[in-house]
Amino acid sequence: MSKPNRNVAVQPWATAIGSYQDGAVEVVAEGIKVHWAKLRIPDKTYEADYAWVKVRHGAVSVFFGKQDLDSPNTLRTRLEIRYPVEKFLNHFWRQSRDFHQKLREARKYPGWSANRIKESPETMKALKDHSETANFDYCARSGSEAVIDFYYVSPSGIARLAQGMGATSIRVDPVVRIQLMMPELLGLLDAAEPVVEELTKNLPEEYRDDADPVP
């Protein structure tokens, strides 16, 4: 999925205008611009059989799991990516609308199959478990292959910029690259839709315009 550079509103500080982190982050008069082509690819990768979403402890958790071949009702590993609610709605969901529609139109690769629907990875026990935090992502697919690259921008860097302390602390940190089959990604996005609808009902108005400086 190709995403254009986006400016996100913050209070501009003339002394902070410039490029940072090898040109991947640029502070302009309108806010912060992230150049996707210059972002570092995550060093860590996770190959997932399953993907699902759940609201948990004030955040949205996107889970990925790897089936244990010796015990099909068990997950060998499970990875949780925790999203702040507003970042999940305004970025993971809002910025994937065109991409989601294109996946739906790829009829030769349908979403979750009947067999997949019968499986419930969210109820399976995991032999190993790990959790990370992210607040934006980049999705792509080629044929039946798909990836999601997760990134994180620390609130401390944003706060320093807003307080006029410069932008050198604003970093886009790669979190992890998820490798999965396209039908599983389509199933994840389809399953996220009712979650988004429910969360949107209770989202404070000030968070609905993606005013936070996250690309």
C-alpha positions as CSV (number, residue, x, y, z in Angstrom):
1,M,0.0,0.0,0.0
2,S,1.4,3.3,-1.0
3,K,0.8,6.2,1.5
4,P,1.7,9.8,0.7
5,N,3.7,12.0,3.0
6,R,1.3,13.6,5.5
7,N,1.7,16.7,7.6
8,V,0.2,16.5,11.1
9,A,-0.6,19.6,13.0
10,V,1.6,20.7,15.9
11,Q,2.5,24.1,17.1
12,P,5.4,25.1,14.7
13,W,8.8,26.2,16.1
14,A,11.0,27.9,13.6
15,T,14.2,26.7,15.4
16,A,13.1,23.1,14.9
17,I,12.5,23.2,11.1
18,G,14.8,20.8,9.3
19,S,15.4,17.1,8.6
20,Y,16.2,14.5,11.3
21,Q,17.0,10.8,11.6
22,D,18.7,10.6,8.2
23,G,16.0,12.6,6.5
24,A,13.2,10.2,7.5
25,V,11.6,12.8,9.8
26,E,11.2,16.4,8.7
27,V,9.8,19.3,10.8
28,V,8.1,21.8,8.5
29,A,6.0,24.9,9.3
30,E,2.8,22.8,9.2
31,G,4.0,20.1,11.5
32,I,5.9,16.8,11.1
33,K,6.3,15.0,7.8
34,V,7.5,11.4,7.6
35,H,9.2,10.2,4.5
36,W,8.2,6.5,4.2
37,A,10.9,5.6,1.7
38,K,13.6,6.7,4.2
39,L,12.3,4.8,7.2
40,R,14.4,2.0,8.4
41,I,12.9,-1.5,7.9
42,P,12.4,-3.2,11.2
43,D,15.2,-5.6,12.1
44,K,12.8,-8.0,13.9
45,T,10.4,-10.1,11.9
46,Y,7.5,-12.4,13.0
47,E,5.9,-14.9,10.7
48,A,2.2,-15.3,11.6
49,D,-0.4,-17.9,10.9
50,Y,-3.1,-15.9,12.7
51,A,-4.1,-12.3,13.3
52,W,-6.9,-10.9,15.5
53,V,-7.8,-7.7,17.4
54,K,-9.0,-7.1,20.9
55,V,-9.7,-4.0,23.1
56,R,-7.7,-4.6,26.3
57,H,-6.8,-2.5,29.3
58,G,-7.5,0.9,27.6
59,A,-5.7,0.1,24.4
60,V,-6.3,-1.9,21.2
61,S,-4.2,-5.0,20.9
62,V,-3.4,-6.5,17.5
63,F,-2.4,-10.1,18.1
64,F,-0.4,-12.4,15.9
65,G,0.1,-16.1,16.5
66,K,2.1,-19.0,15.2
67,Q,0.4,-22.4,15.3
68,D,2.2,-25.3,17.1
69,L,2.2,-28.1,14.4
70,D,2.6,-30.8,17.1
71,S,-0.4,-29.4,19.0
72,P,-2.7,-27.6,16.5
73,N,-4.9,-26.1,19.3
74,T,-1.9,-24.4,20.8
75,L,0.1,-21.4,19.7
76,R,3.9,-21.9,19.6
77,T,4.3,-18.1,20.0
78,R,2.0,-15.1,20.4
79,L,2.9,-11.4,19.7
80,E,0.8,-8.5,20.9
81,I,1.1,-5.1,19.3
82,R,-0.6,-2.5,21.6
83,Y,-2.0,0.6,20.0
84,P,-3.3,3.7,21.8
85,V,-7.0,3.8,20.9
86,E,-6.9,7.1,18.9
87,K,-3.8,6.0,17.0
88,F,-5.5,2.7,16.1
89,L,-8.5,4.6,14.8
90,N,-6.8,7.5,13.1
91,H,-3.9,5.6,11.6
92,F,-4.1,1.8,11.5
93,W,-7.8,2.0,10.4
94,R,-8.3,5.4,8.7
95,Q,-5.1,5.2,6.6
96,S,-5.8,1.6,5.4
97,R,-9.2,2.2,3.9
98,D,-8.1,2.2,0.2
99,F,-5.7,-0.7,0.9
100,H,-8.5,-2.7,2.6
101,Q,-10.9,-2.2,-0.3
102,K,-8.2,-3.4,-2.8
103,L,-7.8,-6.5,-0.7
104,R,-11.5,-7.1,-0.9
105,E,-11.4,-6.7,-4.6
106,A,-8.7,-9.4,-5.0
107,R,-11.4,-12.1,-5.4
108,K,-8.9,-14.9,-6.2
109,Y,-7.6,-14.5,-2.6
110,P,-10.7,-14.5,-0.4
111,G,-10.6,-13.5,3.3
112,W,-10.7,-16.0,6.1
113,S,-11.7,-19.4,4.8
114,A,-14.5,-21.6,6.3
115,N,-11.7,-23.7,8.0
116,R,-10.1,-20.5,9.4
117,I,-13.4,-19.2,10.8
118,K,-13.8,-22.5,12.8
119,E,-10.4,-21.9,14.4
120,S,-10.2,-19.6,17.5
121,P,-6.6,-18.5,18.0
122,E,-7.7,-15.9,20.5
123,T,-8.7,-18.7,22.9
124,M,-5.6,-20.9,22.3
125,K,-2.9,-21.0,25.0
126,A,0.6,-19.8,23.9
127,L,3.8,-21.5,24.8
128,K,5.6,-18.1,24.5
129,D,4.2,-14.6,24.6
130,H,5.7,-11.1,23.9
131,S,4.3,-7.6,23.7
132,E,5.3,-4.4,22.0
133,T,3.8,-0.9,21.5
134,A,3.3,0.9,18.2
135,N,1.5,3.9,17.0
136,F,1.7,3.7,13.2
137,D,2.4,1.2,10.5
138,Y,2.9,0.5,6.9
139,C,1.1,-2.3,5.1
140,A,1.8,-3.9,1.7
141,R,1.1,-7.0,-0.3
142,S,2.2,-8.8,-3.4
143,G,0.0,-11.6,-4.6
144,S,-1.0,-13.6,-1.6
145,E,1.9,-12.4,0.6
146,A,1.5,-9.4,2.9
147,V,3.5,-7.5,5.5
148,I,2.8,-5.0,8.2
149,D,5.8,-2.9,9.4
150,F,5.1,-1.4,12.8
151,Y,6.8,1.8,14.1
152,Y,6.7,3.9,17.3
153,V,7.1,7.6,17.9
154,S,7.7,8.3,21.6
155,P,5.4,10.9,23.3
156,S,8.5,12.4,25.0
157,G,9.9,13.6,21.6
158,I,6.6,15.2,20.7
159,A,6.4,16.9,24.0
160,R,9.9,18.3,23.7
161,L,9.0,19.7,20.3
162,A,5.8,21.3,21.5
163,Q,7.7,22.9,24.4
164,G,10.2,24.5,22.1
165,M,13.1,22.2,23.0
166,G,13.9,21.2,19.4
167,A,13.1,18.2,17.3
168,T,16.3,16.1,17.5
169,S,14.6,13.8,20.0
170,I,11.8,12.9,17.6
171,R,12.6,9.4,16.4
172,V,10.7,6.9,14.3
173,D,11.7,3.6,15.9
174,P,11.1,0.4,13.9
175,V,9.3,-2.2,16.1
176,V,8.7,-5.3,14.1
177,R,7.8,-6.6,10.6
178,I,4.9,-9.0,10.5
179,Q,4.9,-11.5,7.6
180,L,1.5,-13.2,6.9
181,M,-0.7,-14.4,4.1
182,M,-2.9,-11.8,2.5
183,P,-6.2,-13.6,3.4
184,E,-5.2,-13.4,7.1
185,L,-4.5,-9.7,6.8
186,L,-7.9,-9.2,5.0
187,G,-9.6,-11.2,7.8
188,L,-7.9,-9.0,10.4
189,L,-9.1,-5.8,8.8
190,D,-12.6,-7.2,8.3
191,A,-12.7,-8.2,12.0
192,A,-11.5,-4.8,13.1
193,E,-14.4,-3.0,11.5
194,P,-17.0,-3.6,14.3
195,V,-14.3,-2.8,16.9
196,V,-13.7,0.5,15.2
197,E,-17.4,1.3,15.1
198,E,-17.8,0.7,18.8
199,L,-14.6,2.6,19.8
200,T,-15.6,5.6,17.6
201,K,-18.8,6.1,19.6
202,N,-16.8,6.8,22.8
203,L,-13.8,8.6,21.3
204,P,-13.4,12.2,22.6
205,E,-13.9,14.8,19.9
206,E,-10.4,16.2,20.3
207,Y,-8.9,12.9,19.2
208,R,-11.0,12.5,16.0
209,D,-9.0,14.7,13.6
210,D,-5.7,13.0,14.1
211,A,-4.2,16.2,15.5
212,D,-1.5,14.3,17.3
213,P,1.9,14.5,15.5
214,V,2.0,10.9,14.4
215,P,2.3,10.3,10.6
